[in-house]
């Protein structure tokens, strides 16, 4: 995993993601049939890290303690997202439910999961539920916007040469071609 410091968040929004739930829902992107779960998890975290970078919001990804015997919850950083591995035999759903129930009132939260019961609980507690496909579509739109912005920036570059008028360009070109 890659680790780094915090960046300034621009909103009081928090998105909590049921990691393995979304990985399984995004099988078209992550291809669990031909890749290991660890590889898919790493690729997923890269995607979510980019998403966090665009949105500048707090992102927490919760994974079940898959094949790990641990009496304690493990919390670490991957770039600027918080990654949680639940303790042994604790489901991510239960951990997320407790987080949402204990969440401070000033923080708006969204929970990404395809689990109907978890979605219902989130709505009851005043949060917003987001399906894995809705998140995937939002990420696609962000990428498209970023590409368009990049193209626009290149078209309207702000170099010295782009700010010189045509007469001056001719003079400079003439000077450049002068034989000494």
TAPE-V100629 format. One record per residue. RES is the residue in one letter. SS is DSSP state (h for helix, s for strand, l for the rest). PHI is phi in whole degrees, 0 to 359 (* if undefined). OMEGA is omega in radians with two decimals (999 if undefined). Layout:
RES:SS:PHI:OMEGA ; RES:SS:PHI:OMEGA
This chain:
X:l:*:3.07 ; X:l:265:-3.13 ; X:s:237:3.05 ; X:l:204:-3.12 ; X:l:281:3.13 ; X:l:281:2.98 ; X:l:245:3.14 ; X:l:294:3.10 ; X:l:274:-3.09 ; X:l:257:3.10 ; X:l:214:3.10 ; X:l:262:-3.13 ; X:s:266:3.09 ; X:s:229:3.07 ; X:s:243:-3.13 ; X:s:248:-3.03 ; X:s:242:3.01 ; X:s:281:-2.93 ; X:h:306:-3.09 ; X:h:293:3.09 ; X:h:300:-3.13 ; X:h:287:3.11 ; X:h:303:3.13 ; X:h:292:3.12 ; X:h:287:-3.12 ; X:l:261:-3.07 ; X:h:303:3.08 ; X:h:294:3.11 ; X:h:270:-2.95 ; X:h:256:3.00 ; X:l:48:3.13 ; X:l:295:-3.13 ; X:l:292:-3.07 ; X:l:249:-3.13 ; X:l:228:3.08 ; X:l:286:3.09 ; X:h:299:3.13 ; X:h:297:3.12 ; X:h:297:3.13 ; X:h:296:3.13 ; X:h:296:3.13 ; X:h:297:3.12 ; X:h:296:3.10 ; X:h:300:-3.14 ; X:h:296:3.06 ; X:h:297:3.13 ; X:h:298:-3.10 ; X:h:292:3.09 ; X:h:296:3.08 ; X:h:298:3.10 ; X:h:301:3.12 ; X:h:299:3.14 ; X:h:297:3.09 ; X:h:289:-3.01 ; X:h:278:-3.10 ; X:l:55:3.10 ; X:l:238:3.09 ; X:s:285:3.13 ; X:s:234:3.09 ; X:s:235:3.09 ; X:s:249:-3.10 ; X:s:247:3.09 ; X:s:244:2.96 ; X:l:296:3.09 ; X:l:288:-3.06 ; X:l:286:3.14 ; X:l:56:3.13 ; X:l:237:3.10 ; X:l:264:-3.12 ; X:l:215:3.13 ; X:l:277:-3.07 ; X:l:236:3.03 ; X:l:288:3.10 ; X:s:252:3.12 ; X:s:238:3.13 ; X:s:218:3.12 ; X:s:247:2.95 ; X:s:233:-2.95 ; X:s:52:-3.11 ; X:l:249:3.06 ; X:s:249:3.11 ; X:s:268:-3.13 ; X:s:245:-3.10 ; X:s:242:2.94 ; X:s:250:-3.10 ; X:l:293:3.07 ; X:l:284:-3.11 ; X:l:309:3.10 ; X:l:65:3.04 ; X:l:258:3.13 ; X:l:281:3.09 ; X:h:301:3.12 ; X:h:305:-3.12 ; X:h:296:3.13 ; X:h:297:-3.13 ; X:h:296:3.12 ; X:h:302:3.14 ; X:h:294:3.10 ; X:h:302:-3.09 ; X:h:295:3.14 ; X:h:296:-3.11 ; X:h:270:-3.02 ; X:l:297:3.11 ; X:l:293:-3.06 ; X:l:294:-3.08 ; X:l:283:-3.11 ; X:l:258:3.06 ; X:s:276:-3.12 ; X:s:233:3.03 ; X:s:238:3.08 ; X:s:238:3.13 ; X:s:259:3.10 ; X:l:196:3.03 ; X:l:257:-3.13 ; X:l:285:-3.04 ; X:h:299:-3.12 ; X:h:297:3.11 ; X:h:294:3.10 ; X:h:300:3.14 ; X:h:298:3.14 ; X:h:297:3.14 ; X:h:298:3.13 ; X:h:298:-3.14 ; X:h:297:-3.12 ; X:l:271:3.05 ; X:l:92:3.11 ; X:l:268:3.12 ; X:s:245:3.09 ; X:s:264:-3.14 ; X:s:229:3.10 ; X:l:279:3.08 ; X:h:303:3.13 ; X:h:292:3.08 ; X:h:297:3.10 ; X:h:295:3.13 ; X:h:300:3.12 ; X:h:295:3.10 ; X:h:297:3.12 ; X:h:295:3.09 ; X:h:299:3.12 ; X:h:296:3.09 ; X:h:298:3.12 ; X:h:297:3.13 ; X:h:297:3.11 ; X:h:297:3.13 ; X:h:295:3.11 ; X:h:295:3.11 ; X:h:298:3.12 ; X:h:297:3.14 ; X:h:297:3.11 ; X:h:296:3.12 ; X:h:299:-3.13 ; X:h:297:3.12 ; X:h:293:3.14 ; X:h:294:-3.10 ; X:l:248:-3.10 ; X:l:294:-3.06 ; X:l:243:3.09 ; X:l:267:3.11 ; X:l:300:-3.09 ; X:h:295:-3.13 ; X:h:286:-3.12 ; X:h:255:3.14 ; X:l:265:-3.14 ; X:l:287:-3.02 ; X:h:298:3.13 ; X:h:300:3.13 ; X:h:295:3.11 ; X:h:299:3.12 ; X:h:297:3.12 ; X:h:297:3.13 ; X:h:296:3.13 ; X:h:294:3.10 ; X:h:298:3.12 ; X:h:296:-3.13 ; X:h:296:-3.09 ; X:h:275:-3.10 ; X:l:298:-3.13 ; X:l:266:-3.09 ; X:l:259:999
